[in-house]
């Protein structure tokens, strides 16, 4: 058993006013790192998480950025040179998208129990982008991203077989990979029971979306937050961490997706010619995507994983009506993700069979080509390309060693 380190001096400075005691984000990240190596006692772990929660320091951009970096540094080690060589063969730069890895993820905890939007959008987007979807089982809903994919038919994905040693094999066959948090963040098991006993959301509920194990290899990401006061915090955390492309969103209903029901607050990282990155704020609505609004209760099946998986299968196989509320909810979010990647800045289009090449150049809030994003998102379904990418992913996971 590892020997516990004593962080009482830090705990005493954390409460009641960390700023007055000159506590730094680096100190907090160092303390959290002890959790991942089982070097912090359960009592001091609980005390640290409690102090961060009730001082609000677990919702500071500098703390989130430093803590996420610490979490990624303790993730299972991936052979990046090998992975990069496989990914290089699959890169398809287009517009301002450089062909790199992308992620779309939400913090969860919005209590709306909507359909698995970001997971579905990640599959659609893999028709045009390289996807590194970071996710886990459900914690606050019935069907988390991993639950959904492990219940897909006819071939369920074997997410536990995707490891640092096998992820290159996945990308050799498909544009899509899912990084299952328990596999890539094994140190999190040391805090699982403590989080459950505390009974409130801790910093770890916020770190997940910032802690993709592929870290610096991620070119672009879209991140949903369940509280609008967290939007600028997460955007700044991404900027501090060195991200150049990112879109943080929060539906006005405190929804960690782009809302299909009304306005969504957005914070986008924008890189300028000199290399500086700023955060720009704007609001999106369904009409900006050329789509109708739908009440949230029409996209909140709240169903078991196998039932949501059947909805996903029907969507990917183009069996839903073109104006189906869940489909349009997915299209809005996939479109925004594609815009965030930069691919919608291309002035030509040759996606494949069924693409008429008619780029929609109209720009909306934030300067984005949101309707072009929808055009591309619909093509991924109608062409069968999204189903093809999903099938290749499911098949390769089943071929990996147990």
N, C-alpha and C positions, 0 to 999 in steps of 0.2 A: 504493500500500500504506500502511495506517495506521502511524503511528509508535508503537512499543511504549513503554509506561510501565514504570518500574522499581519493583517492590514488594519489593526486598530487605530494607528495614527491617522491613516487616511479617513477611516469611518468617522473619527472624532472631528475632523475638519470638514467633512461633507455635510454635517448637520449642525445648526440649521441654515447656515449661509456659506455655501462653498466659495462664492466669489470673494467674500471678505477674508477667507482663508487662503486665497490664491491657489485653489485647486485647479489643476490643468486637465485638459482632455487626455493628454498622454498618460497622466497618472491613473485616470479611470480605466483607460484601455489596458494598461499594464496589470491592474487588479483583475479585470475581466479575463485577461489571458490566463491567469492562474486557475480559473474555472475549467478551461479547456484541457488542462493537464492534470486535473484533479488535485490541485495544490491549495485549494481554499476550502475551509470547513463549511458544512451546510449552514451553520449559524451565521458565519461572516458573509457567505454568499447571499443568504436571505437579507441580511442587514444592508449589504451593498445595493442590491436591487431595490430594496425599500427606500433607501435614502435617495437614490437616483430618481425614483418615481415621484416621491413627495416633494422634492426640491424642483422638479421639472427639468433636471439636468439630463435626463434620458431623452429629452426632446430638443436638445441643442444640436445645431448642425455640426459644430466642431467635435462634440462628443460622439455623435453618430458616425461621422467619417472616421475618426480614430479607432473607435470600437469595431467598426466593420472591417477596417484594415487588419486589426488584431485577429478577428475571427477568421478572415481569409488566410492569414499567415499560419493558422493552426489547422487549416483544412487538409484533407488527405492530399498527398503530393501527386501532381499530374506531370507526366513527361511532356512538357510543352514543345520541345523541338520536334518530337515525333508527331504530336497533335497538329502543329503548325504545317508540317509537310503534307499531311492529309487534307487539311482545310484549304491549303493553297491550291490544290487541284480542283476544289469545288467553288472557288471564288468567282462571282459574277458581278463585278462592279457596274453600276448603272446610275446615271445622274450624279448625285453627291454621295451615293452609297459606295463605300470602298470595297465591299465584298466581305466585310468582317462579321464576327459573331454578334448577335443581338438577343436581347431578353425583354420580355414583357411580364410584369409581375405586380401583385397588389399586396398591401399590408394585411388585408382581411380585417375582420372585426367590425364591419359596417352594419351588421345585424339585418341586412336586407335579404340575405339568402337568395341572391340572384343566381342565374345559371352560371356555369364556369366559363366566364367570358374570356379572361386573359389566356387561359389554357387553349381554348378553341381558336382564339385569334393567333396564338403562337403557331398552331398547326397550319392555318391558312397562310400565314406570312412565310412559312418555310418553303413555299412554292417559289419565292423570289429572294428570300434572305437566308443566311445561315443562322439557325436558331440554337441558343444554349438556354433552354428553359430551366430555371431553378425553382424547385417546389417541394411540397411536402404533403402529408395527409391532412385531413381537415382538423382544425382545432376549434373553430367557432361555428362551423356549418356542418351539414350532413355529408357533403361531398367536396373534398379538397381536390386539388389538381392531380395528385398521385392516385387518389381513390378512383377518380374518373377514368384515367388511362389504364389502370389495372383491371377495370371492369369492361373495357371495350370488347366488342365482338366484330368479326369472328375470332380475331386473335388479340387477346389482352397483352398489354406491354409488360415485360418483366423488368421493371425499373430497378430492382435490387441487383440485377446483373450488370448494370452500367456502373463501372468503377473507374478509378484513375487508370487502371491497366487495360480496360476494354473500350474506353470512350473513343479512341481513335478508330476502332473497328466499326463503331456506329456511324461516324462521319464518313467512313469509306463507302457506305451504302446509301446514305440519306443526308439531306440538309438539316435534319432535326435530331436534337439530342435532349434528353431530360436528365438533369442532375438532381437526383433524389437526396434531399438534405441529410437524412440519417447515414447515408453512405459516404457523402463527401464532407460532412461535419461531425465526425464521430465524437468529438469532445463535448458536444451538446448533451450527450446522455448523462453527464455528471450534474446537470442542472434541471433535468426534466421533472423529477419529483418535487423539487423546491418550487418551481414555477407553478405546478399544480396546486400545491398547498397554500401558496400566497394568495391565490384567488383574484388577482388583478393582472392586467396586461403589463409586462415588464419591457425593458429595453430590447429583449430578444424578439419580441413581437414586431419590433420596428427594424431590427438589424437584418432579418431574413432577406428582404428585397435588395439590400445593399451589399449582400455577402455572397454573391455568385462566385463559386470557387474558381471560375475562369478569369475573374477580376479584370486586370488590365487588358485582357484579350477581347473584352466586350467593346464593340465600336459604338453601339447605340442601344438605348433602353427606354422603355416606357414604364412608368411606375405610378400605380394608383394608391392614394392614401384615403383613409376613412374619415379624416377630419380636415377641414379646410385650413386650420391653423398649422397643420403639418406640411402643407404644400410648399411654401417658401423654405421651410427648414430642410426638407428632403432635396429640393433643387440646389440649395446652397451646399448641402453635404456632398452631393454628386460633383459640384464644381470644385470643392475643396479637394476631393479625391482625384481630381484630374480629368474627369469626364469632359468630352467635347460635344457630345450629342446626347440629349436626354429630354424627355417630356414627362412632367409630373402632373397628374390629373386628380381632381376630386369633384364628383357630381355634387350639385347644390344640396342634394338630400343627404349629404355626408356618405357618399358612395365611392368605393375605391375603383371605379371605372369611369369612362366617359358615359354620362347618363343618356339613355334613350328617351327620357321623360321630360327633360328640360335643360337648363344651363349647366355647364361644367366649367369649373375654374381650372386654368392651365398655367403652368410655369415651365417655360422652355429654355434650355441652354442654347445660346446662340454664340457661335465662334466668329469673331471678327477677323479682318484681313491681317491684323498685327498679331493674331494668336490669342488675344484676350477673349475670355468667355464671360458673357453676361447672362443674367436671368431675365427673360421678358415675360410679362403676365398678360393674359387675355382670356376671354370667355368664348366657349364653343356651344352651339346648340345643334340639334339634329338637322335643322334646315340648312346649316352650313355644309352638310354632307349630301344635301339633296334628298334627304329622307324624312319620313314622318315621325312625330313624337309618339311614344307608347308608354302608358302608365307602367310603373315598376311591377305592379302585381300581375302584369301579363308576361313578365320575363323572370318570375320568381317561383319556379316550380317547387323548390324546396324538397326535391325528391332524393331518393336513395341513389348511390353511385351508379348502380346498374340501369336505373331509369334515365338518369342524365346521360349515361353513355349511349343509350339508344337514341336520344335526341341528337347527340353529337354525330353518331353514325349517319342518321338521316340527313343532317345538315351537310356533312362532308360528301354524301352521295347525291346531293342536289335533289332531295325528296321533299324539301319544305317549300311552301309557296313563296314567291319572290318578295312579298311584303310581310312575311311572318315576323312577329315582334322580336323573337329571339334571334332570328337570322339578321334582322336589321340592327339589333343591338351589337351583334358580333361584327357586322360589316363596319359600323361606326368606329369601333375600337381597333379593328384590324387596319382600317384606313388611316387612323391617326398614328398607329405604330409604323406603317409604311412611310408616312410623311416624316415622322421623326428620324427614320433611317436615312433619309435623303434621296431615296429611289424615285420619289414622285417628282423630283426636279428634272428628270430626263425629259427632253423635248421630243424624243422618238420612243416608240414602243414596239417591241417584237417579242412578247412573252412566249408566244407559241400558238398552236392551233386555236382558232376562235378569237384571237386578238385582232381587232380591226385597225389597230395602230393609231386610233384617234385620241391623242392625249388631250385631257381636259386641263387647259392652262389657267383657268379661272382661279384666283386666289381669294382666300377668306381671312378670318381673324388670325393674327399672328403671321400673315403672309403665306400660310400653308395652302397647298393644292388638295384640299380635303375631298373634293368630289373625284379627283383623279385617284385618290386612295381607294375610294369606294369602287371605282371602275376596275381597278386592279384586284381588289379583294373579291369582287364577284367573279372575275375571271378565274381565280384559283379554284373556285367551286365548280363553275360551269365547265371548265376544261378537264376536270378530273385530277388536276395536278396536286391539289391538297390531299385528296384521298390516296394518291400514289405515294406522296411523301410519308403520310401516316402509315400506310401498309408496309413500306420499306423499313420504317422505324420499328414497327411491331415485330416484323419478321426477324430482323437482325437481333433484337433483344432476346427473342426466343432461341436463337442459335448460339448465344453466348454461354460460356460455362457457368454452372450454378455455384 
